[in-house]
Amino acid sequence: MKVDVLLGLQWGDEGKGKITDVLTPEYDIIARFQGGPNAGHTLEFNGMKHVLHTIPSGIFHPDKVNVIGNGVIIDPRILAREIAGLRERGANPEKNLLISKRAHLILPTHRLIDNVTEASKGKSKIGSTLKGIGPAYTDKVARNGLRIGDILLPDFRSRYESLRKDHFRLINSFNPTEDSLLIEGMSFDEYEKRWFEGLDYISDIQLIDSEIYINQSIKAGKRILAEGAQGTMLDIDFGTYPFVTSSSTISAGVCSGLGISPGSVGKVYGVFKAYCTRVGSGPFPTELLDETGGKLRENGKEFGSTTGRPRRCGWIDLPALHYSVMLNGVTDLVMMKSDVMDDFDFIGVCTQYRVGEDLYDFPGYETLNQAIDPVIHQIPGWKSPLHNFTAWDELPESFKQYVRYIEKALNLPISVISVGPGRNQTIVRLV
C-alpha cells in the first residue's frame, strides 16, 4: 500500500480539515506530518463546529487511528485543551490517538522568544502566530530541542531547566516589555505551571516510535492518509520566504515528517480555495483591497481559526497554483468554498503576472519584492446558491465552466468540490 497525502496549495486555510474528515472513512490511519498548533483545521457536522490544532482531523471517527507524527511540534498545554474539548464532544482520544516519541516540544520559553523577536522586527514582522513554532523548530535543527519521548527520562526536568535558562538569556537580551513576557494573558510562571499540567493530562495517550508503526502498517496493507498543515506557499524552502512557516509543507515533507520513503507516497490531494486568502505579511499578487475583497472576507468568514485575525482576500492565482502542483506532484485537485462567490456577477482568475513583461510562472526570488500586476480574466458568476447541490450534474452550467477553466489551466481533474462547510456539502466527481 501507498501513503496518500492531503495538503494545501495556497497560503494555508484552504479547508484541509474538512476534506480529511470527509475522506477518513476510506482510510485506516490519519497522520499529521508537520506543523504545530499554528494550524487550525475546522470540522462541521451534526450541527457541531470543532477546530483542531495539533490532532489529525480523523479523530471523530472512533474506528480510525490518528497519529501525530515526528515532524509535528507539540505544546502540551494546547494539546491538553484539545483533548479535553474532544472528550466533551464524546470522542475518546486515548483510544484512537497515538503520538510520536520523536515529536518536539514547544516550551513556554519558545513562546516568549516568539513574542520578543517578532516585536523587535517592527514593520518587518512576518506575521507569526506567536505559538512558539519558529523557535521550537530552531532548537530542533540546532539539536537543542526536547522531544515528547524525553518526558519518559528520569532527567527530563533537569534538561528542561537547562534549556529554559539558555532561552531566558536570549529573551533578556531583547530588553523585553512586560507585555511581551505574557503568554495568553498569563504570567510566565502561571503558563509554565499549566504547561506541566498539560504534560500530565496527556500522559494517558500512547507514545510510539511512529516511523516503525507507519512502515509496519504500510506492509500490513493499511490505508494511510497523511494530513498536512499550512500551505505550499508557506513552505520553508519554496514559499514566499521569509514570510513562511518553519516546516516543510509540501509532499516531500511527508517522508521526513513520518519516516517513509519517497516510493511509499501514493495519491497527492491538493486542496485550494476557489479564491485566495493569506494571513500575515508577505507577497500576495491577487490581493483585493477594495469592496470585492471585503465581500470575499465577509461571505467566507475569513478570520483565522487559530489567531482570529482577518485574512487578506483575492482572486484565485493560477501561476501560483501551477507552481504548487509542480512541487507536490498533485494527482487530484480539491476545490473548497466555491459557495462563497454564489452572488458574484463575475469571478476573477489571475492567468499571468505583469512585471515589465508577462510572466506565466510564479515569480522567482528576485521578482517577489517588485510590484507585481496580476492579469485578471473574468468569468461570469453562477448567481445561484450551491450549498444544496449534491451531484455534479445538478450544478449550474456557469459554475461548471469555472471548474473546467481551472482544470484546463492546471491539466488536472478537480475530483472533489466543497459547496459548504458541512461534511455532506461535498461533491465527489468520477473524472
Buried (B, 14 or more C-beta within 10 A) or exposed (E): BEBBBBBBBBBBBBBBBBBBBBBBEEBBBBBBBBBBBBBBBBBBBEEEEBBBBBBBBBBBBEEBBBBBBBBBBBBBBBBBBBBEBBEEEEBEBBEBBBBBBBBBBBBBBBBBBBBBBBBEEEEEBBBBBBBBBBBBBBBBEEEEBBBBBBBEEEEBEEEBEEBBEEBBEBBEEBEBEEEBBBBEEBEBEBBBBBBBEBBEBBEEBEBBBBBEBBBEBBEEEBBBBBBBBBBBBBBBEBBBBEBBBBBBBBBBBBBBBBBBEEEBBBBBBBBBBBBBBBBBBBBBBBBBEEEBBBBBBEBBEBEBBBBEEEBBBBBBBBBBBBBBBBBBBBBBBBBBBBBBBBEBEBBBBBBBBEBEEEBEEBBEEEBBEEEBEBBBBEBEBBBBEBEEBEEBEEBBEBBEEBBEBBBEBBEBBBBBBBBBBBBEBBBEBEE
